[in-house]
Amino acid sequence: MSEFAVTQPVSSTAPSASAGGAVLPTTPAKKRRRRKFSVLTRRDRLTLVFMVGVPAFIHIFLIWVPTVASIILSFTKWNGVGGIEKIQWIGLRNYEVLKDIYQPFWPAVQHNFIWLGTFLFIATPLGMLIAVILDRNLRGSRIYQSVLYMPVVLSLAIVGFIWQLIYAPGSGFINNFLDVVTGSTKWTTPGTAIDWLGNHDLNLWAVLVAASWRHVGYIMVLYLAGLKSVDNTLREAAAIDGANARQTFFRVIFPVLAPINVVILVVTVIESLRAFDIVYVINKGLNGLELLSVLITTNLLGEASLIGFGSSIAVVLLLISIGPIIFYLYRTMREQPE
């Protein structure tokens, strides 16, 4: 015999039944389809659809549908009476009237930008300054935070009522305080008393003080939350390098708060543009307190019920407001890791 055994190739076919072997199919078996495995049960999927679908429907129905409807109606003339067949298409006529004829429009735009400037350059820096001071763990800082944040939990309508009492010509706190300080009664005497909210030249600034009183507390809380998240090693490193408190904040802490700064910028712009409650409570937004939001309400819900014309003002306010929103979304998406 040869040293090496010759191995016979193994047949890939199964033995036949006549050979006494087991009966096996001669054709290859089809691969069984694997059953898809899902982590979510049917109940989980229904819950997910309910939790995502219902809020999405509400958002579309309450936000996007009115927005698109306002844009369409801004090119029409309609008083809200009758069906869709009563709507008249007039093109850009509403915007032409708004620009050239409607007198309260440009003062309202100016007042909105004054509101924005006051919030942006006075109220917001003041809230940041208070947050920096309270971040030093002063004695009684919790009490100060509560007192300064209290106006934020109040609605602007309540803030308007409070400041009406403060600004009242005869019985208000300010005029009575001036009486005590100067020793004269002219500040509360009818005819010589200052009418803070009735004077066309003073009422806007008086209302801005009241609105800033509320806005400062809001900004303070946001900056306090940001300051608490800053790593203390940054302050320690700046102190070792010889930086004083002002240099440490503006060169080290403030750049770290860039995400908070973007949020506060957007919040400040939106708060100034949507201002409505406080001026409407005081004098319905008239006599020097005209704002775009008040003009929208007056035209949409007034006696004339100018739906198309009021919608055109709403579109203008939308275009002004959408700028900071796009900026915020751009910054947010750019900072997300890929």
VEXDREN-598295 format. One record per residue (C-alpha): x negated, y negated, z negated; residue in three letters. Coordinates in steps of 0.5 Angstrom, whole numbers, padded with zeros to 4 digits, always signed. Each point is the difference from the previous one (the first is absolute). Example, Ala and Ser with C-alpha at 12.3 -4.5 7.8 and 13.67 -1.06 7.14 Angstrom:
<atoms>
-0025+0009-0016Ala/-0002-0007+0002Ser/
</atoms>
This chain:
<atoms>
+0000+0000+0000Met/-0002-0007+0001Ser/-0002-0004-0006Glu/+0005-0005+0002Phe/+0007+0002-0001Ala/+0005-0003+0006Val/+0005-0003-0003Thr/+0007+0000+0004Gln/+0004-0006+0001Pro/+0006-0001-0004Val/+0006+0000+0004Ser/+0004-0007-0001Ser/+0007+0004+0001Thr/+0003+0004-0005Ala/+0001+0008+0000Pro/+0006+0003+0004Ser/+0005+0003-0004Ala/-0002+0007+0003Ser/-0007-0001-0003Ala/+0003+0000-0007Gly/-0001-0007-0001Gly/+0004-0005-0003Ala/+0005-0004+0006Val/-0003-0007+0001Leu/+0002-0005+0005Pro/-0004+0000+0006Thr/+0001-0008+0001Thr/-0004-0005-0005Pro/+0005-0002-0005Ala/+0003-0007+0001Lys/-0003-0005-0005Lys/+0005-0002-0005Arg/+0002-0007-0001Arg/-0002-0003-0006Arg/+0005-0003-0004Arg/-0001-0007-0002Lys/-0001-0002-0007Phe/+0002-0006-0003Ser/-0001-0003-0006Val/+0006-0004+0000Leu/+0007+0003-0001Thr/+0006-0002+0003Arg/+0002-0003-0006Arg/-0007-0004+0000Asp/+0001-0002+0007Arg/+0007-0003-0002Leu/-0002-0003-0006Thr/-0006-0003+0005Leu/+0005-0003+0005Val/+0005-0003-0005Phe/-0006-0003-0004Met/-0003-0003+0007Val/+0006+0000+0005Gly/+0005-0004-0005Val/-0005-0006-0002Pro/-0003+0000+0007Ala/+0008-0001+0003Phe/+0001-0005-0006Ile/-0006-0004+0002His/+0002+0000+0008Ile/+0007-0002-0002Phe/-0002-0005-0005Leu/-0006-0003+0003Ile/-0001+0001+0008Trp/+0007+0000+0002Val/+0001-0007-0003Pro/-0006-0002+0003Thr/+0001+0002+0007Val/+0007-0002-0001Ala/-0002-0007-0002Ser/-0005-0001+0006Ile/+0005+0002+0005Ile/+0006-0005-0003Leu/-0005-0005+0000Ser/+0001-0001+0007Phe/+0007+0000-0001Thr/+0006-0005-0002Lys/+0005+0004-0005Trp/+0003-0002-0006Asn/+0001+0007-0003Gly/+0008+0000+0002Val/+0002+0005+0005Gly/-0003+0006+0003Gly/-0006+0001+0004Ile/+0003-0003+0006Glu/+0001-0007-0003Lys/-0008-0001+0000Ile/-0003-0004+0005Gln/-0007+0000+0003Trp/-0003-0007+0000Ile/-0007+0002+0001Gly/-0005-0005-0004Leu/+0005-0005-0001Arg/+0000+0001-0008Asn/-0008-0001+0000Tyr/+0001-0006+0004Glu/+0005-0003-0005Val/-0004+0002-0006Leu/-0007-0003+0003Lys/+0003-0007+0003Asp/+0007-0001-0004Ile/+0001+0004-0006Tyr/-0003-0005-0005Gln/-0001+0004-0006Pro/-0004+0005+0003Phe/-0007-0004+0000Trp/+0000-0002-0007Pro/+0002+0007-0002Ala/-0006+0003+0004Val/-0005-0006-0003Gln/+0003+0002-0007His/-0001+0007+0001Asn/-0008-0001+0001Phe/+0000-0005-0006Ile/+0003+0006-0004Trp/-0006+0004+0003Leu/-0005-0005-0001Gly/+0002-0001-0007Thr/+0000+0008-0002Phe/-0006+0001+0004Leu/-0005-0005-0002Phe/+0003-0002-0007Ile/+0004+0006-0003Ala/-0004+0006+0002Thr/-0007-0003-0002Pro/+0004-0002-0007Leu/+0002+0007-0001Gly/-0007+0003+0002Met/-0003-0005-0005Leu/+0005+0002-0006Ile/-0001+0008+0002Ala/-0008-0001+0000Val/+0001-0004-0007Ile/+0004+0006-0003Leu/-0004+0005+0003Asp/-0005-0002-0005Arg/+0004+0004-0006Asn/+0002-0007-0004Leu/+0003+0001-0006Arg/+0008+0000+0001Gly/-0001+0001+0008Ser/+0006+0005+0000Arg/+0004-0005-0003Ile/-0002-0005+0005Tyr/+0001+0005+0006Gln/+0007+0001-0002Ser/+0001-0007-0001Val/-0003-0002+0007Leu/+0004+0006+0003Tyr/+0007-0001-0003Met/+0002-0005+0006Pro/-0002+0005+0005Val/+0006+0005-0003Val/+0005-0006+0001Leu/+0003-0001+0007Ser/-0001-0006+0003Leu/+0007-0002-0001Ala/-0001+0000-0007Ile/-0006-0004+0000Val/+0003-0005+0004Gly/+0006-0001-0006Phe/-0006+0000-0005Ile/-0004-0006+0004Trp/+0007-0003+0001Gln/+0000-0001-0007Leu/-0007-0002-0001Ile/+0001-0005+0006Tyr/+0007-0003-0002Ala/-0001-0008+0000Pro/+0004-0001-0007Gly/-0001+0006-0004Ser/-0006+0004+0003Gly/-0006+0001-0003Phe/-0005-0004+0004Ile/+0004-0006+0000Asn/+0001+0000-0008Asn/-0008+0002-0001Phe/-0001-0006+0004Leu/+0004-0004-0005Asp/-0003+0002-0006Val/-0007-0001+0003Val/+0001-0007+0003Thr/+0005-0002-0006Gly/+0005-0002+0005Ser/+0007+0002+0002Thr/-0001-0002+0007Lys/-0001+0007+0002Trp/+0006+0003-0002Thr/+0005-0006+0002Thr/+0004+0000+0006Pro/-0002-0004+0005Gly/-0008+0000-0002Thr/-0001+0007-0001Ala/-0003+0004+0005Ile/+0004+0005+0004Asp/-0005+0006+0001Trp/+0005+0004+0004Leu/+0004-0005+0003Gly/-0006-0005+0003Asn/-0001+0002+0007His/-0008-0002-0001Asp/-0001+0004-0006Leu/+0005+0006+0000Asn/-0004+0005+0004Leu/-0006-0001-0004Trp/+0004+0001-0006Ala/+0003+0007+0002Val/-0007+0002+0002Leu/-0003-0001-0007Val/+0006+0005-0002Ala/-0002+0005+0006Ala/-0007+0000-0002Ser/+0002+0001-0007Trp/+0002+0007+0002Arg/-0005+0001+0005His/-0006-0001-0004Val/+0002+0006-0005Gly/+0001+0004+0006Tyr/-0007-0001+0003Ile/-0003+0000-0007Met/+0003+0008-0001Val/-0003+0002+0007Leu/-0007-0003-0001Tyr/+0000+0003-0007Leu/+0001+0007+0002Ala/-0005-0001+0005Gly/-0005-0003-0005Leu/+0001+0006-0004Lys/-0002+0005+0005Ser/-0007-0004+0002Val/-0006+0004-0003Asp/-0003-0003-0006Asn/-0007+0002+0003Thr/+0001-0005+0005Leu/+0001-0006-0005Arg/-0006+0003-0004Glu/-0005+0000+0006Ala/+0002-0007+0002Ala/-0001-0002-0007Ala/-0007+0003+0000Ile/-0002-0004+0006Asp/+0002-0006-0003Gly/+0007-0002+0003Ala/+0004-0004-0004Asn/+0008+0001-0001Ala/+0002-0004+0006Arg/-0006+0003+0004Gln/+0002+0007-0002Thr/+0008-0001+0002Phe/-0001-0003+0007Phe/-0006+0004+0002Arg/+0001+0007-0003Val/+0007+0001-0003Ile/+0004-0004+0005Phe/-0003+0004+0007Pro/+0002+0006-0004Val/+0007-0002-0001Leu/+0001-0001+0008Ala/+0006+0005+0000Pro/+0004-0004-0005Ile/-0002-0006+0003Asn/+0003+0002+0007Val/+0007+0003-0004Val/+0000-0007-0004Ile/-0001-0004+0006Leu/+0006+0004+0004Val/+0004-0001-0006Val/-0001-0007-0001Thr/+0002-0001+0007Val/+0006+0004+0000Ile/+0003-0003-0007Glu/-0001-0007+0003Ser/+0004+0001+0006Leu/+0005+0004-0003Arg/+0002-0005-0005Ala/+0007-0002-0001Phe/+0003+0002-0007Asp/-0003-0006-0004Ile/+0002-0006+0005Val/+0007+0003+0002Tyr/+0002+0000-0008Val/-0003-0007+0000Ile/+0004-0004+0005Asn/+0001+0006+0006Lys/-0006-0002+0003Gly/+0002-0007+0002Leu/-0003-0007-0001Asn/-0008+0001+0001Gly/+0001+0008-0002Leu/+0001+0003+0007Glu/-0003+0006+0001Leu/+0000+0005+0006Leu/+0004+0005-0004Ser/+0005-0005-0002Val/+0001-0002+0007Leu/+0002+0008+0002Ile/+0005+0001-0006Thr/+0003-0007+0001Thr/+0001+0001+0008Asn/+0002+0008-0001Leu/+0005-0001-0006Leu/+0002-0007+0001Gly/+0007-0002+0002Glu/-0003-0001+0007Ala/-0002+0007+0000Ser/-0006-0001+0005Leu/-0002+0007+0001Ile/-0004-0001+0006Gly/-0003-0006-0002Phe/-0002+0003-0007Gly/-0003+0006+0003Ser/-0005-0005+0004Ser/-0002-0003-0006Ile/-0001+0007-0003Ala/-0004+0002+0006Val/-0005-0006-0001Val/-0001+0002-0008Leu/-0001+0007+0003Leu/-0005-0002+0004Leu/-0004-0004-0005Ile/+0000+0006-0005Ser/-0002+0005+0005Ile/-0007-0003+0000Gly/-0002+0002-0007Pro/+0003+0006+0000Ile/-0004+0002+0007Ile/-0006-0002-0004Phe/+0001+0004-0006Tyr/+0002+0006+0004Leu/-0006-0001+0005Tyr/-0005+0000-0007Arg/+0003+0006-0003Thr/+0000+0004+0006Met/-0007-0002+0002Arg/-0003+0002-0007Glu/+0003+0007+0000Gln/-0005+0005+0001Pro/+0000+0004+0007Glu/
</atoms>
